[in-house]
Amino acid sequence: MISGLWSAMAVVSWKEILLLTGLVVGCYWNSLSCGFVFDDVSAILDNKDLRPSTPLRNLFLNDFWGTPMTEERSHKSYRPLTVLTFRLNYLFSELSAASYHLLNVVLHAVVCVLFLRVCRLFLDKTFSLVAALLFAVHPIHTEAVTGVVGRAELLSSIFLLAAFLAYTRSTAPDHSIVWTPIALTVVLVAAATLCKEQGITVIGICCVHEVFVAQGFTLPMLLDTLLQVLRGKDGFPYAVLQTLLKLIVLIISTLLLVIVRVQVIQSQLPVFTRFDNPAAVSPTPTRQLTFNYLLPVNAWLLLNPSELCCDWTMGTIPLVESPLDPRNLATLLFYTMLGLLAYHSLRYRHSSAKIVIMALSLIVLPFIPASNLFFPVGFVVAERVLYVPSMGFCVLVAHGFRIVSHKGHMKKISWLMIGVLLTTHAVKTFNRNWDWESEYTLFTSALKVNKNNAKLWNNVGHALENQNSYEKALRYFLQATRVQPDDIGAHMNVGRTYKNLNKSKEAEDAYLIAKSLMPQVIPGKKYATRVAPNHLNVYINLANLIRANDSRLEEADQLYRQAISMRPDFKQAYISRGELLLKMNKPTEARDAYLRALELDRTNADLWYNLAIVNIEMKEPSEALKNFNHALELNPRHKLALFNSALLMQESGEPKFRPEANRRFLIYVKEEPEDANGYFNLGMLAMDANENAAAERWMRKAINLQAGFRSALFNLALLYSQSRRELDALPVLDELLRHHPEHIKGLILKGDILMNHKKDTHGAKDCFERILRMDPTNVQGKHNLCVVYFEERDLPRAERCLEETLALAPNEEYVRRHLSIVRSKMAAMSAAGQPLSSAERATVSAKEEKEKRPLDSSQADKRTKSKSTKEIKDIEKKRAAALKRLEEIERILSGD
């Protein structure tokens, strides 16, 4: 009969599901316009485990933030199932924040429906719905629902409630044990724990339910039974033995999960600073008094969620340092209330006692992991950890309203109070969501609640810094140093901002202050146990600042080495030192630094890439290519490795590399579609393969993306010239010279085309004269101008010009030969009585000049018929070789 009643109470109608879902959507629809803020940045934006290129197994090897569990800097929060849902989000919408928020809202609605089913086990239909409605709108949940990382709470809660509901079906109508629900409970508990650690506490809730609700024991009854057994008057009743058997199974399962969890974290607790949880490093009795005071603080947030804050660390809640501190009265009152409720629920068997004991178990047990009872946590107060405990709170509130409403004169008032409570909470939740719209809105709203938290000042500064508002950011960072003068991170932020404002002296001073706050090296003592590893970045930042001054490179190197001496596994120090050693022209030592870093982390694609750059500096192209390939094996989308390895293959000149180089450039332009360099190099590869149509297409794409792209414009013009499309090359050269009027090779090529294909000697002369105005010693420009004079039949001027050219380049035989030809022509014309200024066109001389002029186009139409076919072919071969040399030179200069 009781089982049938409870089964009927557990039914949830579609109307109730729609009501809860509609209320959740009404409260949280504006969260869809929020971005990634606070911890979302590390868990989503910076977490490589979300990317499809990362192997799925990494989700089970890394922590919630994507850091390998084996690393000391790992947070040790093992939540692979939660990260898997983030990865699914990324698969469907990449980094579109709206989809992540939408899934969180859906999950919260699912939790509300499951919670209603659980409430039906203890409360009647009406007040179980009241509890679920209050849970749906409670403002304390905004951090868990609107903050994307709060999904860990949502998923864990779903499996926690499902595990509890499964366990309630483990007793058959004949009171025998049904093992299938128990097995399902264990599986669901494991799933809850893989979403967030507190999921394991549902085992305790199941135990409380089994003893005090399902079996109906009270504490006096349990003590009496135990005394009877100890006196030998009676054995354990059969029902008690069955209960013990079920509890033993649950406890063993819990122990196994705990053992596995300890193995996963390598039996190491995460490293937190005293700023994260000041009480954890405080002496007795400050530590105990503060930890106990935090319990009524959390209870007050459930009772009165009017002032919510995203970060309660550092100086938000001052330490309780004395038993005479008046805040201890709040602690005393809290324990008194908790004790009275526990006494009431454990002493009596009526339904009210059972409701209270289940409510207390939902409040207390899931909160234990965050209570600092067994180990210190990395926060003082965190609103999201109250997500499950608030369920017990909502059950208590609904139960209290049920008692009050049954008093006739209070019925209307109690329902009015419920309506007002639900409405005010819903409005508060809706408005609170807007605070999570951006990091700036979130942290400024937090500062309205608490101005004694330096971390909040720092975070507002970071938000402004991301908007490039460095002056405003600096004011917040400086305020952080005033609020918490010994905050190393705040001084580092000040230094970085001064650097961004190009105030190097002030930046250095700030970094030196931060460095002075670091603990001194103690021989034999592990550095990481005394300070957060990220604070070691002060050495990196200071060294990066001073190494801009070439006279202080050794000083910068000393800082890197100091960081390494403090923490030999500090990977970033090796990476930064490797970059510095390259700058100091010590490639061998740089290689050693990168190899040491690779010993610490062989899965870091950036390290393999940096090592490849060192190989290039050491003229080891084959080793460089191997290391580029290592980087791409780890991260097939590593953009710099794709580009530079393809460029290395291209510059090798080996045709066997062209297909792979082409493939990598194609991947690169897919990853960086707005980078013109990728398309330019695809064009160069196509030119190498004589695929002129493809080369033209890629060059045009590069030019469209980057107006005035120097190398692309010149090589496109060169392509047209090689393809006998000299007239198409002219507008390209005009565009090149409009953007780069000093481009000498472009002027030479344009002058050549104007003279040989447009017959425009005036335009050609202008090109060559512009070259000489920029560089009077340019032999090519000077020589080509001499050819123009020759074409204009001004032989005396051509003679003087060639004499000047020979003076610039006395070892150039072709200039000497051309001068001799001009003089011979002049002598012949003088003997014939012809005026030298009207000399006939000297085709032979022009043609010989072509043999040495590397930028002339073909003059096949000018050759005399007296020349043999062999001579013409020789000239064509030399012209093609000259153009090829030009192409190679232009490639080398493509960086300018």
Secondary structure, 3 states (H helix, E strand, C coil): CHHHHHHHHCCCCHHHHHHHHHHHHHHHHHHHHCCCCCHHHHHHHCCHHHCCCCCHHHHHCECCCCCECCCCCCCCCCCHHHHHHHHHHHHHHCCCHHHHHHHHHHHHHHHHHHHHHHHCCCCCHHHHHHHHHHHHHCHHHHHHHHCHHHHHHHHHHHHHHHHHHHHCCCECCCCCECHHHHHHHHHHHHHHHHHCHHHHHHHHHHHHHHHHHHCCCCHHHHHHHHHHHHCCCCCCCHHHHHHHHHHHHHHHHHHHHHHHHHHHCCCCCCCCCCCCCHHHHCCCCHHHHHHHHHHHHHHHHHHCCCCCCCCCCCCCCCCCCCCCCCCHHHHHHHHHHHHHHHHHHHHCCCHHHHHHHHHHHHHHHHHHHHCCCCCCCCCCCCHHHHCCHHHHHHHHHHHHHHHHHCCHHHHHHHHHHHHHHHHHHHHHHHHHHHHCCCHHHHHHHHHHHCCCCHHHHHHHHHHHHHCCCHHHHHHHHHHHHHHCCCCHHHHHHHHHHHHHCCCHHHHHHHHHHHHHCCCCCCCCCCHHHCCCHHHHHHHHHHHHHHCCCHHHHHHHHHHHHHHHHHCCCCHHHHHHHHHHHHHCCCHHHHHHHHHHHHHHCCCCHHHHHHHHHHHHHCCCHHHHHHHHHHHHHHCCCCHHHHHHHHHHHHHHCCHHHHHHHHHHHHHHHHHCCCCHHHHHHHHHHHHHCCCHHHHHHHHHHHHHHCCCCHHHHHHHHHHHHHCCCHHHHHHHHHHHHHHCCCCHHHHHHHHHHHHHCCCCHHHHHHHHHHHHHHCCCCHHHHHHHHHHHHHCCCHHHHHHHHHHHHHHCCCCHHHHHHHHHHHHHHHHHHHCCCCHHHCCCCHHHHHHHHHHCCCCCCCHHHCCCCCCHHHHHHHHHHHHHHHHHHHHHHHHHHHC
